[in-house]
C-alpha cells in the first residue's frame, strides 16, 4: 500500500472515533512510530481535527464534527472513474436525474493540472460504444425511489394496470426493465419500463420487505426456468454468448468443448429459438428434443420465406 492509499484508509479508520493512540495506527497499518507521527501531521492537513491529551495514557482526542473524508485516488483509479462517467453519459435515460457534464466539471476541478490533461486525453483516445435507449422511459427516477423506499406503486402499462412492489431495475441492449411482484395476482414478473403509461405511488403499506422480494426472485429463477437445455458451441459461439447472455444462461467447458447450459420456461421457447438462431452455425442443440424441433421448424420457415422472396423477385 503506497502512502496516499494508506492516508486515505487512515482517514476512514479514524473518522468515526472519539480518540486514538499512535500505537493503534502502528498496529492497524503495520507502520513504525516515526511513520505514524508523520501520517498524523498529514491527516491534520487533510482536515482531521484533534487536540493532544497530555499524560501517560493520553492520546489524540478527535473534535466532534462531521468530517468529509477526502478520497485519495491514484492515476489509474481517476481514469477508471472518468471512463465510467463517460459510459453513463452516453445513456439517453438513467434513474439519476443529474447532469453528467456538470459532475464531470466538478470532478475535474478537484484535480491537478497534470491530472486534468491526462483525463482530457483519456476522453479523446478511449471510446465506449453502447446501444442507446430504444425508447427512453419517463419514470426511471420514480421507479428507483419506489424501490429504495419500499413503496407500493400503481402502474398503467400497455397490457396491464396493477399495483406492484418493485425489486430492481436492469438495463440490457438499449432497454430498461424492472422486476417485482404484481400484487393483484401475486405473480413475479419482469417488465419493460418503456411500456409504463402512468405512475402513481399508493398509500397501501408494503406487503413484502426487500429481503423477501430477493427471496421471491431466487425462487422465481429456480422454479420458472424449469426446462433444462444444453448446447455445444464453437469458440466464436462462446464469444457471442459472452457478449449477450441472460441469468438463465451459463457457459461451461468440458473435454475441450464449450457448452451453453441453463433453463427456460415453456413460455420462453420462441425466444430461446430466436436467440439460438442468432448464433448461426456456431451452435448445436444437444437437448431437449422440443427445443431442437422448434429450432428446425423455424429454420424451415426461414428457408420458405427466402424461397418466396426470390420467386417474387424473379417475377418482377
MIZA-175900 format. One record per residue (C-alpha): x, y, z; residue in one letter; residue number from 1. Coordinates in nm, 4 decimals. Layout:
BEGIN
+----------+----------+----------+------+------+
|       xx |       yy |       zz | resn | resi |
+----------+----------+----------+------+------+
|        X |        Y |        Z |    a |  NUM |
...
+----------+----------+----------+------+------+
//
This chain:
BEGIN
+----------+----------+----------+------+------+
|       xx |       yy |       zz | resn | resi |
+----------+----------+----------+------+------+
|   0.0000 |   0.0000 |   0.0000 |    x |    1 |
|   0.1510 |   0.3344 |  -0.1013 |    x |    2 |
|   0.1380 |   0.6399 |   0.1235 |    x |    3 |
|  -0.1608 |   0.8109 |  -0.0399 |    x |    4 |
|  -0.3679 |   0.4929 |  -0.0143 |    x |    5 |
|  -0.2619 |   0.4467 |   0.3482 |    x |    6 |
|  -0.3597 |   0.8034 |   0.4397 |    x |    7 |
|  -0.6983 |   0.7513 |   0.2806 |    x |    8 |
|  -0.7518 |   0.4320 |   0.4818 |    x |    9 |
|  -0.6348 |   0.6046 |   0.7996 |    x |   10 |
|  -0.8880 |   0.8842 |   0.7494 |    x |   11 |
|  -1.1665 |   0.6302 |   0.7136 |    x |   12 |
|  -1.0359 |   0.4363 |   1.0156 |    x |   13 |
|  -1.0384 |   0.7475 |   1.2370 |    x |   14 |
|  -1.3337 |   0.9426 |   1.1041 |    x |   15 |
|  -1.5913 |   0.7909 |   1.3433 |    x |   16 |
|  -1.3701 |   0.7609 |   1.6519 |    x |   17 |
|  -1.3511 |   0.9943 |   1.9511 |    x |   18 |
|  -0.9869 |   0.9298 |   2.0307 |    x |   19 |
|  -0.6894 |   0.7279 |   1.9159 |    x |   20 |
|  -0.3311 |   0.6471 |   2.0077 |    x |   21 |
|  -0.0255 |   0.6243 |   1.7883 |    x |   22 |
|   0.0028 |   0.2537 |   1.8725 |    x |   23 |
|  -0.3363 |   0.1917 |   1.7123 |    x |   24 |
|  -0.2177 |   0.3324 |   1.3815 |    x |   25 |
|   0.1059 |   0.1361 |   1.4082 |    x |   26 |
|  -0.0763 |  -0.1909 |   1.4697 |    x |   27 |
|  -0.3613 |  -0.1373 |   1.2239 |    x |   28 |
|  -0.1404 |  -0.0358 |   0.9320 |    x |   29 |
|   0.1828 |  -0.2127 |   1.0276 |    x |   30 |
|   0.3922 |   0.1045 |   1.0290 |    x |   31 |
|   0.6662 |   0.2426 |   1.2514 |    x |   32 |
|   0.6122 |   0.5080 |   1.5172 |    x |   33 |
|   0.8006 |   0.7630 |   1.3075 |    x |   34 |
|   0.5784 |   0.6910 |   1.0051 |    x |   35 |
|   0.2641 |   0.7074 |   1.2203 |    x |   36 |
|   0.3628 |   1.0508 |   1.3597 |    x |   37 |
|   0.4339 |   1.1776 |   1.0088 |    x |   38 |
|   0.0956 |   1.0441 |   0.8939 |    x |   39 |
|  -0.0828 |   1.2238 |   1.1790 |    x |   40 |
|   0.0642 |   1.5540 |   1.0599 |    x |   41 |
|  -0.0542 |   1.4821 |   0.7060 |    x |   42 |
|  -0.4012 |   1.3828 |   0.8289 |    x |   43 |
|  -0.4335 |   1.7157 |   1.0075 |    x |   44 |
|  -0.3591 |   1.8946 |   0.6809 |    x |   45 |
|  -0.6262 |   1.6861 |   0.5101 |    x |   46 |
|  -0.8926 |   1.8039 |   0.7570 |    x |   47 |
|  -0.8725 |   1.5756 |   1.0604 |    x |   48 |
|  -0.9232 |   1.7995 |   1.3668 |    x |   49 |
|  -0.7868 |   1.6889 |   1.7052 |    x |   50 |
|  -0.6057 |   1.8022 |   2.0180 |    x |   51 |
|  -0.3400 |   1.6217 |   2.2167 |    x |   52 |
|  -0.4370 |   1.4879 |   2.5593 |    x |   53 |
|  -0.1269 |   1.5045 |   2.7803 |    x |   54 |
|  -0.0287 |   1.2399 |   3.0327 |    x |   55 |
|   0.0907 |   0.8824 |   3.0341 |    x |   56 |
|  -0.2374 |   0.7497 |   2.8984 |    x |   57 |
|  -0.3184 |   1.0466 |   2.6831 |    x |   58 |
|  -0.3546 |   1.0409 |   2.3103 |    x |   59 |
|  -0.5278 |   1.2288 |   2.0333 |    x |   60 |
|  -0.8805 |   1.3489 |   2.1062 |    x |   61 |
|  -1.0819 |   1.3998 |   1.7883 |    x |   62 |
|  -1.3021 |   1.7058 |   1.7587 |    x |   63 |
|  -1.6730 |   1.6356 |   1.7401 |    x |   64 |
|  -1.7549 |   1.7389 |   1.3870 |    x |   65 |
|  -1.8797 |   1.5992 |   1.0634 |    x |   66 |
|  -1.5698 |   1.5088 |   0.8675 |    x |   67 |
|  -1.5913 |   1.4893 |   0.4915 |    x |   68 |
|  -1.3303 |   1.2251 |   0.4219 |    x |   69 |
|  -1.1328 |   1.3074 |   0.1071 |    x |   70 |
|  -1.0692 |   1.0155 |  -0.1216 |    x |   71 |
|  -0.7133 |   0.9890 |  -0.2470 |    x |   72 |
|  -0.7062 |   0.8210 |  -0.5873 |    x |   73 |
|  -0.4134 |   0.7167 |  -0.7990 |    x |   74 |
|  -0.3991 |   0.7923 |  -1.1714 |    x |   75 |
|  -0.5451 |   0.4570 |  -1.2760 |    x |   76 |
|  -0.8395 |   0.4996 |  -1.0388 |    x |   77 |
|  -0.9003 |   0.8533 |  -1.1665 |    x |   78 |
|  -0.9019 |   0.7279 |  -1.5255 |    x |   79 |
|  -1.1424 |   0.4457 |  -1.4360 |    x |   80 |
|  -1.3783 |   0.6901 |  -1.2643 |    x |   81 |
|  -1.3960 |   0.9260 |  -1.5616 |    x |   82 |
|  -1.4332 |   0.6360 |  -1.8058 |    x |   83 |
|  -1.7336 |   0.5093 |  -1.6067 |    x |   84 |
|  -1.8791 |   0.8604 |  -1.6041 |    x |   85 |
|  -1.8395 |   0.8831 |  -1.9810 |    x |   86 |
|  -2.0158 |   0.5482 |  -2.0265 |    x |   87 |
|  -2.3108 |   0.6654 |  -1.8143 |    x |   88 |
|  -2.3361 |   0.9919 |  -2.0027 |    x |   89 |
|  -2.3965 |   0.8032 |  -2.3287 |    x |   90 |
|  -2.7243 |   0.6569 |  -2.1992 |    x |   91 |
|  -3.0183 |   0.8677 |  -2.3080 |    x |   92 |
|  -3.2019 |   0.7817 |  -1.9846 |    x |   93 |
|  -3.0928 |   0.6742 |  -1.6360 |    x |   94 |
|  -3.2697 |   0.6665 |  -1.2964 |    x |   95 |
|  -3.0473 |   0.9543 |  -1.1822 |    x |   96 |
|  -3.1752 |   1.2978 |  -1.2759 |    x |   97 |
|  -2.8317 |   1.4571 |  -1.2854 |    x |   98 |
|  -2.6232 |   1.6293 |  -1.5489 |    x |   99 |
|  -2.3158 |   1.4152 |  -1.6071 |    x |  100 |
|  -2.1484 |   1.7121 |  -1.7752 |    x |  101 |
|  -2.1847 |   1.9089 |  -1.4501 |    x |  102 |
|  -2.0479 |   1.6195 |  -1.2441 |    x |  103 |
|  -1.7579 |   1.5898 |  -1.4884 |    x |  104 |
|  -1.6688 |   1.9572 |  -1.4427 |    x |  105 |
|  -1.6910 |   1.9350 |  -1.0642 |    x |  106 |
|  -1.4623 |   1.6339 |  -1.0525 |    x |  107 |
|  -1.2172 |   1.7926 |  -1.2952 |    x |  108 |
|  -1.1937 |   2.0978 |  -1.0689 |    x |  109 |
|  -1.0586 |   1.8797 |  -0.7873 |    x |  110 |
|  -0.7663 |   1.7518 |  -0.9968 |    x |  111 |
|  -0.4238 |   1.8957 |  -1.0543 |    x |  112 |
|  -0.3495 |   2.0434 |  -1.3964 |    x |  113 |
|  -0.1419 |   1.7408 |  -1.4935 |    x |  114 |
|  -0.4233 |   1.5042 |  -1.3987 |    x |  115 |
|  -0.6741 |   1.7218 |  -1.5853 |    x |  116 |
|  -0.4646 |   1.6942 |  -1.9009 |    x |  117 |
|  -0.4373 |   1.3188 |  -1.8534 |    x |  118 |
|  -0.8151 |   1.2801 |  -1.8123 |    x |  119 |
|  -0.8829 |   1.5012 |  -2.1157 |    x |  120 |
|  -0.6512 |   1.2839 |  -2.3239 |    x |  121 |
|  -0.8225 |   0.9694 |  -2.1946 |    x |  122 |
|  -1.1600 |   1.1038 |  -2.3065 |    x |  123 |
|  -1.0238 |   1.1515 |  -2.6577 |    x |  124 |
|  -0.8473 |   0.8184 |  -2.7046 |    x |  125 |
|  -1.0700 |   0.5694 |  -2.5164 |    x |  126 |
|  -1.4213 |   0.5322 |  -2.6512 |    x |  127 |
|  -1.7191 |   0.3425 |  -2.5208 |    x |  128 |
|  -1.9829 |   0.2280 |  -2.7665 |    x |  129 |
|  -2.3151 |   0.1211 |  -2.6249 |    x |  130 |
|  -2.6621 |   0.0645 |  -2.7598 |    x |  131 |
|  -2.8692 |   0.3762 |  -2.6820 |    x |  132 |
|  -3.2110 |   0.3546 |  -2.5225 |    x |  133 |
|  -3.4521 |   0.2384 |  -2.7923 |    x |  134 |
|  -3.7469 |   0.4135 |  -2.6294 |    x |  135 |
|  -3.6434 |   0.6318 |  -2.3380 |    x |  136 |
|  -3.8729 |   0.5578 |  -2.0399 |    x |  137 |
|  -4.0065 |   0.8512 |  -1.8402 |    x |  138 |
|  -4.0413 |   0.7049 |  -1.4895 |    x |  139 |
|  -3.6969 |   0.5610 |  -1.4090 |    x |  140 |
|  -3.6367 |   0.8012 |  -1.1201 |    x |  141 |
|  -3.9834 |   0.7271 |  -0.9762 |    x |  142 |
|  -3.9200 |   0.3538 |  -1.0017 |    x |  143 |
|  -3.5849 |   0.3840 |  -0.8257 |    x |  144 |
|  -3.7425 |   0.5867 |  -0.5433 |    x |  145 |
|  -4.0157 |   0.3260 |  -0.5032 |    x |  146 |
|  -3.7517 |   0.0525 |  -0.4734 |    x |  147 |
|  -3.5426 |   0.2381 |  -0.2167 |    x |  148 |
|  -3.8448 |   0.3474 |  -0.0086 |    x |  149 |
|  -4.0145 |   0.0060 |  -0.0471 |    x |  150 |
|  -4.3353 |   0.1693 |  -0.1702 |    x |  151 |
|  -4.6305 |   0.0120 |  -0.3440 |    x |  152 |
|  -4.6980 |   0.1738 |  -0.6824 |    x |  153 |
|  -4.9835 |   0.1546 |  -0.9281 |    x |  154 |
|  -4.8677 |   0.1302 |  -1.2877 |    x |  155 |
|  -5.0682 |   0.1630 |  -1.6048 |    x |  156 |
|  -4.8823 |  -0.0212 |  -1.8778 |    x |  157 |
|  -4.9574 |  -0.1234 |  -2.2335 |    x |  158 |
|  -5.1064 |  -0.4577 |  -2.1337 |    x |  159 |
|  -5.1971 |  -0.4262 |  -1.7657 |    x |  160 |
|  -5.2897 |  -0.1846 |  -1.4861 |    x |  161 |
|  -5.1923 |  -0.3172 |  -1.1447 |    x |  162 |
|  -5.0244 |  -0.2485 |  -0.8113 |    x |  163 |
|  -4.6603 |  -0.3532 |  -0.7832 |    x |  164 |
|  -4.3783 |  -0.3872 |  -0.5391 |    x |  165 |
|  -4.0618 |  -0.3399 |  -0.7410 |    x |  166 |
|  -3.7397 |  -0.5225 |  -0.6639 |    x |  167 |
|  -3.4800 |  -0.3875 |  -0.9067 |    x |  168 |
|  -3.4003 |  -0.2114 |  -1.2341 |    x |  169 |
|  -3.1920 |  -0.3633 |  -1.5114 |    x |  170 |
|  -3.0609 |  -0.2384 |  -1.8451 |    x |  171 |
|  -2.9992 |  -0.4659 |  -2.1436 |    x |  172 |
|  -2.9277 |  -0.3795 |  -2.5054 |    x |  173 |
|  -3.0879 |  -0.0364 |  -2.5001 |    x |  174 |
|  -3.3931 |  -0.1327 |  -2.2920 |    x |  175 |
|  -3.4691 |  -0.0671 |  -1.9229 |    x |  176 |
|  -3.6639 |  -0.3345 |  -1.7314 |    x |  177 |
|  -3.7956 |  -0.3699 |  -1.3776 |    x |  178 |
|  -3.8721 |  -0.6865 |  -1.1872 |    x |  179 |
|  -4.1097 |  -0.7306 |  -0.8983 |    x |  180 |
|  -4.4417 |  -0.8644 |  -0.7711 |    x |  181 |
|  -4.7775 |  -0.7836 |  -0.9255 |    x |  182 |
|  -4.9742 |  -0.7520 |  -0.6010 |    x |  183 |
|  -5.3087 |  -0.8012 |  -0.7754 |    x |  184 |
|  -5.2256 |  -1.1611 |  -0.8717 |    x |  185 |
|  -4.9159 |  -1.2135 |  -0.6508 |    x |  186 |
|  -4.7108 |  -1.3119 |  -0.9581 |    x |  187 |
|  -4.3447 |  -1.2278 |  -1.0114 |    x |  188 |
|  -4.2529 |  -1.0773 |  -1.3454 |    x |  189 |
|  -4.0045 |  -0.8762 |  -1.5497 |    x |  190 |
|  -4.1459 |  -0.5786 |  -1.7409 |    x |  191 |
|  -4.0200 |  -0.3190 |  -1.9881 |    x |  192 |
|  -4.0091 |   0.0274 |  -1.8334 |    x |  193 |
|  -4.0968 |   0.1975 |  -2.1617 |    x |  194 |
|  -4.4427 |   0.0349 |  -2.1529 |    x |  195 |
|  -4.5386 |   0.2413 |  -1.8443 |    x |  196 |
|  -4.8035 |   0.4984 |  -1.9381 |    x |  197 |
|  -4.8894 |   0.6250 |  -1.5891 |    x |  198 |
|  -4.7207 |   0.6014 |  -1.2482 |    x |  199 |
|  -4.8747 |   0.6610 |  -0.9061 |    x |  200 |
|  -4.7444 |   0.5914 |  -0.5561 |    x |  201 |
|  -5.0014 |   0.4014 |  -0.3497 |    x |  202 |
|  -5.0839 |   0.4599 |   0.0168 |    x |  203 |
|  -5.1060 |   0.0847 |   0.0657 |    x |  204 |
|  -4.8370 |  -0.0483 |   0.3028 |    x |  205 |
|  -4.5728 |  -0.2728 |   0.1529 |    x |  206 |
|  -4.6638 |  -0.6406 |   0.1544 |    x |  207 |
|  -4.3012 |  -0.7587 |   0.1305 |    x |  208 |
|  -3.9688 |  -0.6393 |   0.2650 |    x |  209 |
|  -3.6792 |  -0.6039 |   0.0224 |    x |  210 |
|  -3.5243 |  -0.9239 |   0.1608 |    x |  211 |
|  -3.8499 |  -1.1092 |   0.0992 |    x |  212 |
|  -3.8551 |  -0.9779 |  -0.2566 |    x |  213 |
|  -3.4990 |  -1.1025 |  -0.3035 |    x |  214 |
|  -3.6134 |  -1.4470 |  -0.1879 |    x |  215 |
|  -3.9063 |  -1.4324 |  -0.4319 |    x |  216 |
|  -3.6651 |  -1.3554 |  -0.7153 |    x |  217 |
|  -3.4398 |  -1.6515 |  -0.6272 |    x |  218 |
|  -3.7401 |  -1.8801 |  -0.6104 |    x |  219 |
|  -3.8688 |  -1.7469 |  -0.9435 |    x |  220 |
|  -3.5355 |  -1.8036 |  -1.1166 |    x |  221 |
|  -3.5129 |  -2.1565 |  -0.9769 |    x |  222 |
|  -3.8681 |  -2.2750 |  -1.0496 |    x |  223 |
|  -3.9650 |  -2.0645 |  -1.3517 |    x |  224 |
|  -3.6749 |  -2.1795 |  -1.5727 |    x |  225 |
|  -3.7642 |  -2.5454 |  -1.5238 |    x |  226 |
|  -3.6791 |  -2.6874 |  -1.8682 |    x |  227 |
|  -3.3095 |  -2.7708 |  -1.8812 |    x |  228 |
|  -3.1111 |  -2.7260 |  -2.2006 |    x |  229 |
|  -2.7580 |  -2.7861 |  -2.3269 |    x |  230 |
|  -2.5968 |  -2.6657 |  -2.6477 |    x |  231 |
|  -2.2481 |  -2.7166 |  -2.7898 |    x |  232 |
|  -2.0697 |  -2.4001 |  -2.9061 |    x |  233 |
|  -1.7836 |  -2.3182 |  -3.1356 |    x |  234 |
|  -1.5223 |  -2.0729 |  -2.9991 |    x |  235 |
|  -1.6987 |  -1.7938 |  -3.1909 |    x |  236 |
|  -2.0304 |  -1.9068 |  -3.0445 |    x |  237 |
|  -1.8848 |  -1.8824 |  -2.6948 |    x |  238 |
|  -1.7700 |  -1.5290 |  -2.7719 |    x |  239 |
|  -2.1195 |  -1.4322 |  -2.8918 |    x |  240 |
|  -2.2760 |  -1.5733 |  -2.5746 |    x |  241 |
|  -2.0255 |  -1.3880 |  -2.3564 |    x |  242 |
|  -2.1309 |  -1.0626 |  -2.5226 |    x |  243 |
|  -2.5027 |  -1.1312 |  -2.4962 |    x |  244 |
|  -2.6350 |  -1.3585 |  -2.2235 |    x |  245 |
|  -2.9048 |  -1.3763 |  -1.9587 |    x |  246 |
|  -2.9227 |  -1.5000 |  -1.5981 |    x |  247 |
|  -3.0628 |  -1.8367 |  -1.7146 |    x |  248 |
|  -2.7566 |  -1.8953 |  -1.9367 |    x |  249 |
|  -2.4220 |  -2.0342 |  -1.8224 |    x |  250 |
|  -2.1054 |  -2.1286 |  -2.0069 |    x |  251 |
|  -1.9068 |  -2.4412 |  -1.9237 |    x |  252 |
|  -1.6060 |  -2.6134 |  -2.0754 |    x |  253 |
|  -1.5745 |  -2.9929 |  -2.0777 |    x |  254 |
|  -1.3296 |  -3.2149 |  -2.2698 |    x |  255 |
|  -1.2105 |  -2.9293 |  -2.4925 |    x |  256 |
|  -1.5686 |  -2.8371 |  -2.5835 |    x |  257 |
|  -1.7659 |  -2.5222 |  -2.4898 |    x |  258 |
|  -2.1280 |  -2.5626 |  -2.3834 |    x |  259 |
|  -2.4202 |  -2.3311 |  -2.3130 |    x |  260 |
|  -2.6394 |  -2.4694 |  -2.0346 |    x |  261 |
|  -2.9309 |  -2.3392 |  -1.8295 |    x |  262 |
|  -3.3073 |  -2.3471 |  -1.8094 |    x |  263 |
|  -3.6063 |  -2.1788 |  -1.9687 |    x |  264 |
|  -3.9813 |  -2.1675 |  -1.9217 |    x |  265 |
|  -4.2205 |  -2.3063 |  -2.1832 |    x |  266 |
|  -4.3459 |  -1.9521 |  -2.2431 |    x |  267 |
|  -3.9895 |  -1.8575 |  -2.3416 |    x |  268 |
|  -3.9465 |  -2.1286 |  -2.6066 |    x |  269 |
|  -3.9894 |  -1.8899 |  -2.9009 |    x |  270 |
|  -3.7359 |  -1.6501 |  -2.7522 |    x |  271 |
|  -3.4848 |  -1.9303 |  -2.6933 |    x |  272 |
|  -3.5201 |  -2.0359 |  -3.0583 |    x |  273 |
|  -3.4626 |  -1.6777 |  -3.1760 |    x |  274 |
|  -3.1584 |  -1.6470 |  -2.9503 |    x |  275 |
|  -3.0015 |  -1.9681 |  -3.0776 |    x |  276 |
|  -3.0746 |  -1.8737 |  -3.4391 |    x |  277 |
|  -2.8714 |  -1.5602 |  -3.3769 |    x |  278 |
|  -2.5689 |  -1.7798 |  -3.3127 |    x |  279 |
|  -2.5877 |  -1.9122 |  -3.6685 |    x |  280 |
|  -2.3686 |  -2.2154 |  -3.7421 |    x |  281 |
|  -2.1867 |  -2.1725 |  -3.4095 |    x |  282 |
|  -2.4375 |  -2.3710 |  -3.2005 |    x |  283 |
|  -2.5645 |  -2.7304 |  -3.1890 |    x |  284 |
|  -2.8586 |  -2.8176 |  -2.9614 |    x |  285 |
|  -2.7995 |  -3.1324 |  -2.7561 |    x |  286 |
|  -3.1244 |  -3.1313 |  -2.5552 |    x |  287 |
|  -3.4206 |  -3.1037 |  -2.5046 |    x |  288 |
|  -3.5847 |  -3.2500 |  -2.8135 |    x |  289 |
|  -3.8638 |  -2.9897 |  -2.8031 |    x |  290 |
|  -3.6086 |  -2.7114 |  -2.8421 |    x |  291 |
|  -3.4397 |  -2.8971 |  -3.1302 |    x |  292 |
|  -3.7741 |  -2.9462 |  -3.3053 |    x |  293 |
|  -3.8807 |  -2.5834 |  -3.2654 |    x |  294 |
|  -3.5394 |  -2.4666 |  -3.3858 |    x |  295 |
|  -3.5518 |  -2.6827 |  -3.7013 |    x |  296 |
|  -3.9105 |  -2.5761 |  -3.7744 |    x |  297 |
|  -3.8068 |  -2.2124 |  -3.7552 |    x |  298 |
|  -3.5145 |  -2.2781 |  -3.9899 |    x |  299 |
|  -3.7565 |  -2.4366 |  -4.2359 |    x |  300 |
|  -3.9874 |  -2.1349 |  -4.2145 |    x |  301 |
|  -3.6930 |  -1.9061 |  -4.2825 |    x |  302 |
|  -3.5995 |  -2.1157 |  -4.5861 |    x |  303 |
|  -3.9577 |  -2.0995 |  -4.7151 |    x |  304 |
|  -3.9658 |  -1.7230 |  -4.6692 |    x |  305 |
|  -3.6365 |  -1.6857 |  -4.8571 |    x |  306 |
|  -3.7633 |  -1.9010 |  -5.1448 |    x |  307 |
|  -4.0852 |  -1.6987 |  -5.1673 |    x |  308 |
|  -3.8880 |  -1.3751 |  -5.1694 |    x |  309 |
|  -3.6616 |  -1.4972 |  -5.4540 |    x |  310 |
|  -3.9652 |  -1.6143 |  -5.6517 |    x |  311 |
|  -4.1279 |  -1.2736 |  -5.6168 |    x |  312 |
|  -3.8079 |  -1.1030 |  -5.7282 |    x |  313 |
|  -3.7894 |  -1.3174 |  -6.0447 |    x |  314 |
|  -4.1482 |  -1.2336 |  -6.1352 |    x |  315 |
|  -4.0787 |  -0.8601 |  -6.1300 |    x |  316 |
+----------+----------+----------+------+------+
//
